[in-house]
């Protein structure tokens, strides 16, 4: 009899719904659990009422249910050391985890660490200064002596909202003060990275690695700003597209040789075990790639645009990671374009209301729906909003334009009070 493979997938967003949907296509999977999951994941697996950072509860569940593998979706459990927690527990050590140890997760957990890592391994990135309350005056001096715009990044995790671009010295000095002295992002902005501004166009590149070998997934481009034309404050992501037209073979070769390989080699050199995804947030400046940031997991909403294009068995790839046999695998990719549009709550990324009834899902025929901030009402059983980003809509097309048209048409079918979405995703790429 074949081994029964049970997977526990940690997280509750659109990324986790998309990962779960792809895993569900594997004939090797027998049971799929989400912790804590959302209304969408409840349709494809079993939601478990525990937080992704409640390590003791996760331990008990994994052992009681004979879980075969744990896949970590969001960054928080990784930065807090869930992989290390398993390794150090005799009963858990044999259970594989897709996601790096805490030292590897620091590529995302600390902008300061990531910058120092890139400098050590000569990975192209913007020059920077690290500022804290102890050298705040040096930060003000750097702003006064530099030309705008200024890029200020909270050192720690800030839910994708810790990066601020300021266009004047006055604005930059106030922002730096608010981040460090005013604790705008709490502990995350106790240290702030001030970077030189890179003038170019952004894209996201993802790899899956077993620590030695790696597979490059399709690239994507996401749209962080809440407003059309990339205006307003940053969000966790308002939409994404894949592939990215300007990321041709020549450019991607530069990404691999200058960024991906040195990153993997750097981790090995420093003795950091890394089994999982690495997200490279890149800026194309003229024809050259620079690293804006690392993430220790798949991006969101890029995952919702990228994973549907993967034809290969994701569970097989995960098994290859845990067994360090990834060098024997390749991935098959759908050549079609995908476009993802995120439906969000009114007021997001600021104050927003939850509990709005969501209708119309049954009317969507030409798109994939990935739930993000949703829940099931405990009394009525209705699907309700439960977050700022509520639902991701992904469509395929022979062209980007066709994929976008399908997603926007589907967006009109989904309804909840205060629904908002950007109507210009891909605006800078469409012919």
C-alpha positions as CSV (number, residue, x, y, z in Angstrom):
1,X,0.0,0.0,0.0
2,X,1.2,3.5,-0.9
3,X,2.1,5.8,2.0
4,X,-0.8,8.1,3.0
5,X,0.6,11.6,2.6
6,X,-1.0,14.2,4.8
7,X,0.1,17.9,4.5
8,X,-0.4,20.7,7.0
9,X,-0.3,24.1,5.2
10,X,0.2,27.0,7.5
11,X,-1.5,30.3,6.7
12,X,-4.8,31.9,5.9
13,X,-4.4,34.0,2.7
14,X,-4.7,33.8,-1.0
15,X,-1.2,32.5,-1.3
16,X,-2.1,29.5,0.9
17,X,-5.3,28.9,-1.0
18,X,-3.3,28.9,-4.3
19,X,-0.6,26.5,-2.9
20,X,-3.3,24.2,-1.6
21,X,-5.2,24.2,-4.9
22,X,-2.0,23.2,-6.7
23,X,-1.1,20.5,-4.1
24,X,-4.6,19.1,-4.5
25,X,-3.8,18.3,-8.2
26,X,-1.2,15.7,-7.0
27,X,-2.3,12.1,-7.0
28,X,0.1,11.5,-4.1
29,X,-1.8,13.7,-1.7
30,X,-4.3,12.0,0.6
31,X,-5.3,14.7,3.2
32,X,-4.8,18.5,3.2
33,X,-5.1,20.6,6.3
34,X,-4.9,24.4,6.7
35,X,-4.1,26.3,9.9
36,X,-6.0,28.5,10.3
37,X,-7.2,28.7,6.6
38,X,-10.2,30.7,5.3
39,X,-13.6,30.1,3.7
40,X,-11.9,29.1,0.4
41,X,-9.5,26.6,1.9
42,X,-12.4,25.0,3.7
43,X,-13.7,23.9,0.3
44,X,-10.6,22.1,-0.7
45,X,-9.3,20.8,2.6
46,X,-9.8,20.9,6.4
47,X,-9.3,24.1,8.3
48,X,-7.8,23.7,11.8
49,X,-8.5,26.4,14.4
50,X,-4.9,27.3,15.4
51,X,-2.6,30.1,14.5
52,X,0.4,29.6,12.2
53,X,2.6,30.8,15.0
54,X,1.2,28.6,17.8
55,X,4.1,26.1,17.7
56,X,2.9,23.9,20.7
57,X,-0.6,23.5,19.1
58,X,1.0,22.7,15.8
59,X,3.2,20.1,17.4
60,X,0.3,18.4,19.0
61,X,-1.7,18.4,15.8
62,X,1.2,17.1,13.6
63,X,1.8,14.2,16.0
64,X,-1.8,13.3,16.6
65,X,-2.8,13.4,12.9
66,X,0.5,11.7,11.6
67,X,1.2,14.7,9.3
68,X,3.7,13.8,6.6
69,X,4.9,17.3,5.8
70,X,4.4,20.9,6.9
71,X,4.3,23.7,4.3
72,X,4.8,27.2,5.6
73,X,3.0,29.9,3.6
74,X,3.6,33.2,5.4
75,X,6.9,34.7,6.7
76,X,6.0,35.1,10.4
77,X,6.3,31.5,11.5
78,X,9.6,31.1,9.6
79,X,11.1,34.3,11.1
80,X,10.0,33.1,14.6
81,X,11.8,29.8,14.0
82,X,9.2,27.1,13.3
83,X,11.7,25.0,11.3
84,X,14.2,25.2,14.2
85,X,11.4,24.2,16.6
86,X,10.8,21.0,14.7
87,X,14.5,20.2,14.4
88,X,15.1,20.6,18.1
89,X,12.1,18.3,19.0
90,X,12.9,14.6,18.9
91,X,9.4,13.7,17.9
92,X,9.1,16.3,15.2
93,X,12.6,16.2,13.7
94,X,11.8,13.5,11.2
95,X,8.9,15.6,9.7
96,X,10.0,17.7,6.8
97,X,9.2,21.4,6.6
98,X,9.0,23.5,3.4
99,X,10.5,26.7,4.6
100,X,14.0,27.8,5.9
101,X,15.4,27.7,9.4
102,X,15.3,31.0,11.3
103,X,18.8,32.1,10.1
104,X,17.7,31.8,6.5
105,X,14.4,33.5,7.2
106,X,16.4,36.5,8.4
107,X,16.8,37.4,4.7
108,X,13.3,38.7,5.1
109,X,13.1,39.2,8.8
110,X,15.8,41.9,8.8
111,X,16.5,44.3,6.0
112,X,19.7,45.1,7.8
113,X,20.8,41.4,7.8
114,X,19.8,41.1,4.1
115,X,21.8,44.2,3.1
116,X,24.9,43.0,4.9
117,X,24.5,39.5,3.3
118,X,24.3,41.1,-0.2
119,X,27.3,43.2,0.5
120,X,29.3,40.2,1.7
121,X,28.5,38.2,-1.3
122,X,28.7,41.0,-3.9
123,X,25.0,40.7,-4.9
124,X,23.9,43.9,-6.7
125,X,21.7,46.1,-4.5
126,X,21.3,49.8,-3.7
127,X,23.8,51.5,-1.4
128,X,22.3,52.1,2.0
129,X,22.7,53.4,5.6
130,X,21.4,51.7,8.7
131,X,19.8,54.2,11.1
132,X,18.5,53.8,14.7
133,X,17.8,56.2,17.6
134,X,21.5,56.1,18.4
135,X,22.6,57.7,15.1
136,X,19.4,59.5,14.0
137,X,21.3,62.7,13.3
138,X,23.4,60.8,10.8
139,X,20.2,59.8,9.0
140,X,19.0,63.4,8.9
141,X,22.4,64.4,7.5
142,X,22.3,61.7,4.9
143,X,18.9,63.0,3.8
144,X,20.1,66.6,3.7
145,X,23.1,65.7,1.6
146,X,21.3,63.4,-0.8
147,X,18.9,64.0,-3.7
148,X,15.3,62.8,-3.6
149,X,13.5,60.6,-3.8
150,X,14.4,58.7,-0.6
151,X,13.6,55.1,0.2
152,X,13.0,54.3,3.9
153,X,12.5,50.7,4.9
154,X,11.6,49.3,8.4
155,X,14.2,46.7,9.3
156,X,11.7,44.1,10.5
157,X,8.4,42.6,9.3
158,X,5.7,45.2,8.7
159,X,3.1,43.2,6.7
160,X,4.4,44.5,3.4
161,X,3.8,48.1,4.4
162,X,7.2,49.0,5.9
163,X,8.6,50.7,2.8
164,X,8.1,54.4,2.3
165,X,9.3,56.5,-0.7
166,X,9.6,60.2,0.2
167,X,10.0,62.9,-2.5
168,X,11.2,65.8,-0.4
169,X,13.9,66.1,2.4
170,X,11.2,67.5,4.8
171,X,9.0,64.5,4.2
172,X,11.9,62.1,4.5
173,X,13.1,63.5,7.8
174,X,9.6,63.4,9.3
175,X,9.1,59.8,8.1
176,X,12.4,58.7,9.6
177,X,11.5,60.4,12.9
178,X,8.0,58.8,12.9
179,X,9.4,55.3,12.1
180,X,12.2,55.3,14.8
181,X,11.0,57.7,17.5
182,X,7.3,57.4,16.9
183,X,7.5,53.6,16.4
184,X,5.3,53.8,13.3
185,X,5.8,50.1,12.6
186,X,6.5,49.1,16.2
187,X,9.6,47.0,16.8
188,X,10.0,46.6,13.1
189,X,11.2,50.2,12.6
190,X,13.5,50.3,15.6
191,X,16.2,50.2,12.9
192,X,15.5,51.8,9.5
193,X,17.4,51.2,6.2
194,X,17.7,54.3,4.1
195,X,18.5,53.4,0.5
196,X,19.5,55.2,-2.6
197,X,16.6,55.3,-5.0
198,X,16.9,52.9,-8.0
199,X,15.1,54.2,-11.1
200,X,13.8,51.3,-13.0
201,X,10.9,48.8,-13.2
202,X,10.2,46.1,-10.7
203,X,9.6,42.4,-11.0
204,X,9.4,39.4,-8.7
205,X,11.5,36.2,-9.3
206,X,11.0,33.0,-7.3
207,X,13.1,29.9,-6.8
208,X,12.5,26.6,-4.9
209,X,15.7,25.3,-3.4
210,X,16.9,22.3,-1.4
211,X,19.9,24.2,-0.3
212,X,22.1,23.2,-3.2
213,X,20.0,22.9,-6.3
214,X,17.2,25.2,-7.3
215,X,14.3,25.6,-9.8
216,X,13.4,29.0,-11.1
217,X,9.6,29.5,-11.2
218,X,7.9,31.9,-13.6
219,X,8.5,35.5,-12.9
220,X,5.7,38.0,-12.0
221,X,5.1,41.7,-11.5
222,X,2.9,42.9,-8.7
223,X,1.3,46.2,-7.9
224,X,1.6,47.4,-4.3
225,X,0.0,50.8,-4.3
226,X,-3.7,51.1,-3.4
227,X,-4.5,53.7,-6.1
228,X,-4.5,53.5,-9.9
229,X,-1.3,54.7,-11.6
230,X,0.6,53.4,-8.6
231,X,-0.6,56.1,-6.3
232,X,-1.3,56.2,-2.6
233,X,0.1,54.1,0.2
234,X,1.6,50.6,-0.1
235,X,-0.6,47.5,0.4
236,X,0.2,43.8,0.6
237,X,-0.5,43.7,-3.1
238,X,-3.4,44.8,-5.4
239,X,-2.7,42.4,-8.3
240,X,-0.1,40.7,-10.4
241,X,0.7,39.4,-13.8
242,X,2.9,36.6,-15.3
243,X,5.0,36.4,-17.4
244,X,6.7,39.8,-17.4
245,X,7.4,40.9,-21.0
246,X,10.7,42.8,-20.3
247,X,12.2,39.8,-18.4
248,X,13.6,38.2,-21.5
249,X,16.1,35.3,-21.6
250,X,19.2,37.6,-21.6
251,X,17.9,39.5,-18.6
252,X,16.9,36.4,-16.6
253,X,20.4,34.9,-17.3
254,X,21.9,38.0,-15.5
255,X,19.4,37.4,-12.6
256,X,20.6,33.8,-12.3
257,X,24.3,34.4,-12.6
258,X,24.5,37.7,-10.6
259,X,21.8,37.1,-8.0
260,X,20.4,33.6,-7.6
261,X,23.6,31.6,-7.7
262,X,25.5,34.0,-5.3
263,X,22.6,33.9,-2.9
264,X,22.5,30.1,-2.8
265,X,26.3,29.9,-2.5
266,X,26.3,32.6,0.2
267,X,23.8,30.6,2.3
268,X,26.0,27.5,1.9
269,X,29.1,29.4,2.8
270,X,27.5,30.8,5.9
271,X,26.3,27.3,6.9
272,X,22.6,28.3,6.7
273,X,20.3,25.4,5.8
274,X,17.7,26.6,3.4
275,X,14.9,24.4,2.1
276,X,12.0,26.3,0.6
277,X,11.2,29.3,-1.5
278,X,13.2,32.5,-2.0
279,X,11.5,35.5,-3.4
280,X,13.7,38.0,-5.1
281,X,12.2,41.5,-5.3
282,X,14.1,43.0,-8.2
283,X,14.5,46.3,-10.0
284,X,15.6,46.4,-13.6
285,X,17.7,49.4,-14.0
286,X,18.4,49.9,-17.7
287,X,19.4,46.3,-18.5
288,X,20.7,45.2,-15.2
289,X,19.0,43.6,-12.2
290,X,19.3,44.8,-8.6
291,X,17.8,43.3,-5.4
292,X,15.3,45.4,-3.6
293,X,14.4,42.8,-1.1
294,X,14.4,39.1,-0.3
295,X,11.4,37.2,1.0
296,X,11.7,33.7,2.6
297,X,8.4,32.5,1.0
298,X,6.3,33.0,-2.1
299,X,4.9,36.4,-2.6
300,X,1.2,37.3,-2.5
301,X,-0.6,38.0,-4.8
302,X,2.2,36.8,-7.2
303,X,1.6,33.2,-6.1
304,X,-2.0,33.4,-7.4
305,X,-0.6,34.4,-10.9
306,X,2.5,32.1,-10.9
307,X,1.3,28.7,-9.5
308,X,-1.6,28.3,-11.9
309,X,1.0,28.4,-14.7
310,X,2.9,25.4,-13.2
311,X,2.0,22.1,-14.9
312,X,4.4,20.0,-12.8
313,X,3.4,18.1,-9.6
314,X,4.1,20.5,-6.7
315,X,4.1,17.7,-4.2
316,X,6.8,15.9,-6.1
317,X,8.9,19.1,-6.1
318,X,8.4,19.4,-2.3
319,X,9.5,15.8,-1.8
320,X,12.6,16.4,-3.9
321,X,13.4,19.4,-1.7
322,X,13.2,17.4,1.5
323,X,15.3,14.6,0.0
324,X,17.8,17.0,-1.6
325,X,17.1,15.6,-5.0
326,X,15.9,18.8,-6.7
327,X,18.7,18.6,-9.3
328,X,16.8,15.8,-11.0
329,X,13.7,17.8,-11.5
330,X,12.5,20.5,-13.9
331,X,9.2,22.3,-14.2
332,X,6.8,22.5,-17.1
333,X,5.2,25.9,-17.5
334,X,2.0,27.0,-19.3
335,X,2.9,29.6,-21.9
336,X,-0.3,31.5,-21.4
337,X,-0.5,34.8,-19.6
338,X,-2.1,35.1,-16.1
339,X,-3.5,38.2,-14.5
340,X,-4.6,38.5,-10.9
341,X,-6.8,41.2,-9.5
342,X,-7.3,41.6,-5.8
343,X,-10.6,42.6,-4.3
344,X,-10.1,44.6,-1.1
345,X,-12.2,46.1,1.7
346,X,-13.2,49.7,1.8
347,X,-10.6,51.7,3.8
348,X,-7.7,49.2,3.2
349,X,-4.7,49.5,3.8
350,X,-6.0,51.7,6.7
351,X,-9.0,51.1,8.9
352,X,-11.6,48.7,7.3
353,X,-14.6,46.8,8.4
354,X,-15.0,43.0,8.4
355,X,-18.0,40.8,8.3
356,X,-19.4,41.9,4.9
357,X,-21.4,39.1,3.2
358,X,-19.8,38.0,-0.1
359,X,-22.0,36.9,-3.0
360,X,-21.7,36.0,-6.6
361,X,-18.9,33.4,-6.5
362,X,-21.0,30.9,-8.3
363,X,-21.3,33.2,-11.3
364,X,-17.6,33.2,-12.0
365,X,-16.9,30.8,-14.9
366,X,-13.7,32.0,-16.7
367,X,-11.4,32.7,-13.7
368,X,-9.9,31.1,-10.6
369,X,-10.9,32.4,-7.2
370,X,-8.4,32.4,-4.4
371,X,-9.8,33.5,-1.0
372,X,-7.6,35.8,1.1
373,X,-9.4,37.5,3.9
374,X,-12.6,35.5,4.2
375,X,-14.4,33.4,6.8
376,X,-17.6,31.4,7.2
377,X,-20.2,33.1,9.4
378,X,-20.6,30.8,12.5
379,X,-24.4,31.2,12.5
380,X,-25.6,31.8,8.9
381,X,-22.9,29.8,7.1
382,X,-22.4,32.7,4.7
383,X,-19.0,33.7,3.4
384,X,-18.0,37.0,4.9
385,X,-15.0,39.3,4.6
386,X,-12.4,38.9,7.2
387,X,-9.4,41.0,6.1
388,X,-8.2,43.9,4.1
389,X,-7.5,41.9,1.0
390,X,-10.5,39.7,0.5
391,X,-10.2,37.7,-2.7
392,X,-7.9,37.2,-5.6
393,X,-9.2,36.6,-9.1
394,X,-6.9,35.0,-11.6
395,X,-7.5,34.4,-15.3
396,X,-5.6,32.9,-18.3
397,X,-5.3,34.5,-21.7
398,X,-3.3,34.1,-24.9
399,X,-2.3,37.8,-24.3
400,X,-2.0,39.8,-21.1
401,X,-4.9,42.0,-22.3
402,X,-7.2,39.0,-22.6
403,X,-6.3,37.7,-19.2
404,X,-6.9,41.1,-17.6
405,X,-10.3,41.4,-19.4
406,X,-11.4,38.1,-18.0
407,X,-10.3,38.9,-14.4
408,X,-12.1,42.3,-14.6
409,X,-15.2,40.7,-15.9
410,X,-15.2,38.2,-13.1
411,X,-14.5,40.9,-10.5
412,X,-17.9,42.4,-11.4
413,X,-19.6,39.2,-10.4
414,X,-18.3,39.2,-6.9
415,X,-20.1,41.5,-4.5
416,X,-19.6,42.7,-0.9
417,X,-20.2,46.1,0.7
418,X,-17.3,48.4,0.1
419,X,-15.6,46.3,-2.5
420,X,-12.7,48.0,-4.2
421,X,-10.1,46.9,-6.8
422,X,-7.6,48.6,-9.1
423,X,-8.7,48.7,-12.7
424,X,-5.3,49.3,-14.1
425,X,-3.3,46.2,-13.2
426,X,-0.7,45.6,-15.9
427,X,-1.1,49.2,-17.1
428,X,2.6,49.7,-17.6
429,X,3.0,46.5,-19.6
430,X,0.0,46.3,-21.9
431,X,0.7,47.4,-25.5
